Amino acid sequence: MTQPLLDVAGVQKTYTGSGRTVEAVRDLTFSVGDGELVCIVGPSGAGKTTLLKCIAGLLEPTAGTVTLAGARVDGPPEAMAVVFQEYGRSLYPWLTVEGNVELPLKQKKLDKARRRELVRDALEAVGLADVHSAYPWQLSGGMQQRVAIARAVAYEPKVLLMDEPFAAVDAQTRADLEDLIRSLWHKLGVTILFVTHDIDESVYLGQRVLVLSSSPTVIMEDLTIDLPDERTQLETRSSPRFADLRGHVYEQIQLAKHRKGDQHQRDEVATGSHRAGQPTVAADPGH
């Protein structure tokens, strides 16, 4: 790989409170090349959202660095956009679809004609040109998420970060949005880092899948997805190779869960907190 566009080096994040320290992310190192589509998947509570916020400059890592195009990320970089899971909370209900998409562009001090051009192109790209004057509350959940995606696309980012963006939509809408993301990726050439808890989704979307362990998080595997570049929901998901890759990622995640349980049990024995005859239950911390 040539010089990576996005480089994550030794990132660690710990939280301190109530007299104890919780290590959410431990020593994560990976890179993403210009124009790549990389998915991150891991067990619930693996710190996926924490990692993404560190990359986006929304959280300061306890240790390690994030660099974008050679520049250290110390706050939200202008060349990066984020699409969150809770699309309903990220859209302003008193603004139209067009107004929601245009709003971040005003921070870039673009003239009105250029803003309108970017908004129009973005809405056309996500199939919402006909509802530009509607309000978010008049749209379905899937359409609202398309608005959030259009807003990110209109911003013309070098890197698009997506934090489980399809978790709240139904299965058919999810499939349509997955195909939309791959279509936008091909058309725009943008670099995408896509966080998901859905194994099938990670394999279907990504060129690579980073498999995370349970918290404290490390990368268990950086898996190349050697599926054809042109993918369809029916043919790709029914292929033997897709099944093999999906099974491998599933196995790694199950292994991560068992390792966490084993480590939790060892820690309790070492500290004397595990009472004889009572089972040990490992509790996943939140993102």
C-alpha positions as CSV (number, residue, x, y, z in Angstrom):
1,M,0.0,0.0,0.0
2,T,1.1,3.5,-0.8
3,Q,1.1,6.2,1.9
4,P,-2.2,5.8,3.8
5,L,-4.7,8.5,3.8
6,L,-5.8,7.7,7.3
7,D,-3.4,6.3,9.9
8,V,-4.3,5.1,13.4
9,A,-1.2,4.4,15.5
10,G,-1.3,3.0,19.0
11,V,-4.7,4.6,19.9
12,Q,-5.8,3.9,23.5
13,K,-8.8,5.3,25.3
14,T,-9.5,5.0,29.0
15,Y,-12.2,6.4,31.2
16,T,-11.8,7.3,34.8
17,G,-14.7,7.7,37.2
18,S,-16.2,6.4,40.5
19,G,-12.8,5.5,41.7
20,R,-11.9,3.2,38.9
21,T,-10.4,3.3,35.4
22,V,-11.9,1.5,32.5
23,E,-9.8,0.8,29.4
24,A,-12.2,0.9,26.4
25,V,-9.7,0.8,23.6
26,R,-6.2,-0.7,23.8
27,D,-3.4,0.0,21.4
28,L,-5.2,0.0,18.0
29,T,-3.1,0.4,15.0
30,F,-4.2,0.3,11.3
31,S,-4.2,2.3,8.2
32,V,-6.7,3.0,5.4
33,G,-5.6,3.9,1.9
34,D,-7.1,6.6,-0.3
35,G,-10.3,5.3,-1.8
36,E,-10.6,2.2,0.3
37,L,-13.9,0.9,1.9
38,V,-13.0,-0.7,5.2
39,C,-15.5,-2.1,7.7
40,I,-15.0,-2.5,11.4
41,V,-17.0,-5.2,13.2
42,G,-16.8,-6.6,16.7
43,P,-18.8,-7.8,19.7
44,S,-21.3,-5.5,21.4
45,G,-19.4,-3.1,23.7
46,A,-16.2,-3.5,21.8
47,G,-15.5,0.2,21.7
48,K,-16.3,0.6,18.0
49,T,-18.0,4.0,18.5
50,T,-15.3,5.2,20.9
51,L,-12.7,4.4,18.3
52,L,-14.7,6.2,15.6
53,K,-15.0,9.3,17.8
54,C,-11.3,9.3,18.4
55,I,-10.7,9.1,14.6
56,A,-13.2,11.9,14.0
57,G,-11.5,14.2,16.5
58,L,-14.6,14.1,18.8
59,L,-12.7,12.3,21.5
60,E,-9.1,12.8,22.5
61,P,-7.2,9.5,22.7
62,T,-5.5,8.7,26.0
63,A,-2.5,7.6,24.0
64,G,-1.6,7.2,20.3
65,T,-2.2,9.4,17.3
66,V,-4.6,9.7,14.3
67,T,-3.4,11.3,11.2
68,L,-5.3,12.3,8.0
69,A,-3.3,13.0,4.9
70,G,-0.2,13.3,7.0
71,A,-1.7,15.9,9.5
72,R,-2.4,15.0,13.1
73,V,-6.1,14.9,14.0
74,D,-6.6,17.1,17.2
75,G,-10.2,18.0,16.5
76,P,-12.8,17.5,13.8
77,P,-11.0,17.8,10.5
78,E,-12.6,19.6,7.6
79,A,-11.8,16.8,5.2
80,M,-13.9,14.3,7.2
81,A,-17.7,13.7,7.6
82,V,-19.6,11.4,9.9
83,V,-22.9,9.7,9.5
84,F,-24.3,8.5,12.9
85,Q,-26.8,5.7,13.7
86,E,-29.4,8.1,15.2
87,Y,-30.4,9.9,12.0
88,G,-33.6,11.3,13.6
89,R,-31.5,13.2,16.1
90,S,-28.9,14.4,13.6
91,L,-31.5,16.2,11.4
92,Y,-33.2,19.5,12.2
93,P,-37.0,19.0,12.0
94,W,-37.7,22.7,11.3
95,L,-35.4,22.6,8.2
96,T,-36.4,21.1,4.9
97,V,-34.4,18.2,3.4
98,E,-32.5,20.8,1.3
99,G,-31.9,23.0,4.3
100,N,-30.5,20.1,6.3
101,V,-28.1,19.1,3.6
102,E,-27.0,22.7,3.0
103,L,-26.4,23.7,6.6
104,P,-22.8,22.3,7.1
105,L,-21.8,23.9,3.7
106,K,-22.4,27.4,5.2
107,Q,-19.4,26.8,7.5
108,K,-17.2,26.3,4.5
109,K,-18.1,29.8,3.3
110,L,-19.1,28.7,-0.1
111,D,-21.2,31.0,-2.3
112,K,-24.9,30.3,-2.5
113,A,-24.8,29.0,-6.1
114,R,-22.1,26.5,-5.2
115,R,-23.9,25.3,-2.1
116,R,-27.1,24.8,-4.2
117,E,-25.2,22.8,-6.8
118,L,-23.6,20.5,-4.1
119,V,-27.0,20.0,-2.4
120,R,-28.7,19.2,-5.7
121,D,-26.0,16.7,-6.8
122,A,-26.0,15.0,-3.3
123,L,-29.8,14.6,-3.3
124,E,-29.8,13.2,-6.8
125,A,-27.0,10.8,-5.8
126,V,-29.1,9.4,-2.9
127,G,-32.4,9.4,-4.8
128,L,-34.1,12.3,-3.0
129,A,-34.2,15.0,-5.6
130,D,-38.0,14.9,-5.6
131,V,-38.4,15.5,-1.9
132,H,-36.0,18.4,-1.4
133,S,-38.7,20.6,0.0
134,A,-40.1,18.1,2.5
135,Y,-39.3,18.1,6.2
136,P,-37.6,15.1,7.9
137,W,-40.6,14.2,9.9
138,Q,-42.5,13.7,6.7
139,L,-40.1,11.0,5.6
140,S,-39.6,7.3,6.4
141,G,-36.6,6.2,8.5
142,G,-34.7,5.0,5.5
143,M,-35.3,8.3,3.6
144,Q,-34.2,10.3,6.7
145,Q,-30.9,8.3,6.7
146,R,-30.5,9.1,3.0
147,V,-30.8,12.8,3.9
148,A,-28.0,12.3,6.5
149,I,-25.8,10.5,3.9
150,A,-26.5,13.3,1.3
151,R,-25.5,15.9,3.9
152,A,-22.1,14.1,4.3
153,V,-21.6,13.6,0.6
154,A,-22.4,17.3,-0.2
155,Y,-19.6,18.2,2.2
156,E,-17.1,16.6,-0.2
157,P,-15.1,14.8,2.5
158,K,-11.9,12.8,1.8
159,V,-13.0,10.3,4.5
160,L,-16.6,9.3,5.3
161,L,-17.0,7.7,8.7
162,M,-20.2,5.7,9.3
163,D,-21.2,4.6,12.8
164,E,-23.7,1.7,12.4
165,P,-25.9,3.9,10.2
166,F,-28.4,1.2,9.2
167,A,-29.0,-0.3,12.6
168,A,-32.4,1.3,13.0
169,V,-34.0,0.5,9.6
170,D,-35.8,-2.6,8.4
171,A,-34.0,-5.4,6.5
172,Q,-35.1,-4.4,3.0
173,T,-34.3,-0.7,3.5
174,R,-30.9,-1.8,5.0
175,A,-30.1,-3.8,1.8
176,D,-31.1,-0.8,-0.4
177,L,-28.9,1.5,1.7
178,E,-25.9,-0.9,1.6
179,D,-26.1,-0.8,-2.2
180,L,-26.4,2.9,-2.1
181,I,-23.2,3.2,-0.2
182,R,-21.3,1.0,-2.6
183,S,-22.7,3.0,-5.5
184,L,-21.6,6.3,-4.0
185,W,-18.2,4.8,-3.1
186,H,-17.7,3.8,-6.8
187,K,-19.0,7.1,-8.1
188,L,-17.2,9.5,-5.8
189,G,-14.0,7.6,-4.9
190,V,-14.4,8.7,-1.3
191,T,-12.6,6.7,1.5
192,I,-15.1,5.0,3.8
193,L,-14.6,3.6,7.3
194,F,-17.9,1.8,8.2
195,V,-18.6,0.6,11.7
196,T,-21.2,-2.2,12.1
197,H,-22.2,-5.0,14.4
198,D,-23.7,-6.9,11.5
199,I,-21.2,-9.5,10.2
200,D,-23.0,-10.1,6.8
201,E,-23.0,-6.3,6.2
202,S,-19.3,-6.0,6.9
203,V,-18.5,-8.8,4.4
204,Y,-20.9,-7.5,1.8
205,L,-19.7,-3.9,1.9
206,G,-16.0,-4.0,2.6
207,Q,-12.7,-4.5,0.8
208,R,-11.3,-5.2,4.2
209,V,-12.9,-6.1,7.5
210,L,-11.1,-5.2,10.8
211,V,-12.3,-7.6,13.4
212,L,-12.2,-6.2,16.9
213,S,-11.9,-8.0,20.2
214,S,-14.1,-7.4,23.2
215,S,-13.2,-4.4,25.4
216,P,-10.4,-3.5,26.1
217,T,-10.2,-3.5,22.3
218,V,-7.5,-4.8,20.1
219,I,-7.6,-5.8,16.4
220,M,-7.9,-9.5,16.2
221,E,-7.7,-9.7,12.4
222,D,-7.4,-7.5,9.3
223,L,-9.2,-9.6,6.7
224,T,-9.1,-9.0,3.0
225,I,-12.5,-9.5,1.4
226,D,-11.7,-11.2,-1.9
227,L,-15.2,-11.0,-3.4
228,P,-15.8,-9.5,-6.9
229,D,-15.9,-5.7,-6.9
230,E,-19.3,-5.7,-8.5
231,R,-21.7,-7.1,-5.9
232,T,-25.4,-7.7,-5.7
233,Q,-27.5,-8.7,-2.6
234,L,-28.8,-12.0,-4.1
235,E,-25.8,-13.3,-6.0
236,T,-23.0,-12.2,-3.6
237,R,-24.7,-13.3,-0.4
238,S,-25.6,-16.7,-1.9
239,S,-22.0,-17.4,-3.1
240,P,-19.8,-20.0,-1.3
241,R,-17.0,-17.5,-0.8
242,F,-19.3,-15.1,1.0
243,A,-20.4,-17.9,3.3
244,D,-16.8,-18.8,4.0
245,L,-15.8,-15.2,4.8
246,R,-18.9,-14.7,6.9
247,G,-18.2,-17.9,8.8
248,H,-14.6,-16.9,9.5
249,V,-15.5,-13.4,10.8
250,Y,-18.3,-15.0,13.0
251,E,-15.7,-17.5,14.4
252,Q,-13.3,-14.7,15.3
253,I,-16.0,-12.7,17.1
254,Q,-17.1,-15.7,19.1
255,L,-13.5,-16.3,20.0
256,A,-13.3,-12.7,21.2
257,K,-16.3,-13.2,23.5
258,H,-14.8,-16.4,25.0
259,R,-11.4,-14.8,25.5
260,K,-13.1,-11.9,27.4
261,G,-15.0,-14.3,29.6
262,D,-11.8,-16.2,30.3
263,Q,-9.9,-13.0,31.1
264,H,-12.6,-11.7,33.3
265,Q,-12.6,-15.0,35.3
266,R,-8.8,-14.9,35.7
267,D,-8.9,-11.2,36.8
268,E,-11.5,-12.0,39.5
269,V,-9.5,-15.0,40.8
270,A,-6.4,-12.9,40.9
271,T,-8.1,-10.2,42.9
272,G,-10.0,-12.6,45.1
273,S,-13.4,-11.2,44.1
274,H,-14.8,-14.4,42.6
275,R,-16.8,-16.2,45.2
276,A,-16.7,-20.0,45.2
277,G,-19.7,-21.6,43.7
278,Q,-21.0,-18.5,42.0
279,P,-20.7,-18.0,38.2
280,T,-18.7,-15.2,36.8
281,V,-20.5,-13.0,34.3
282,A,-18.5,-10.6,32.1
283,A,-20.4,-7.4,31.5
284,D,-19.8,-5.5,28.3
285,P,-19.2,-1.8,28.9
286,G,-21.0,0.5,26.6
287,H,-19.5,2.1,23.6
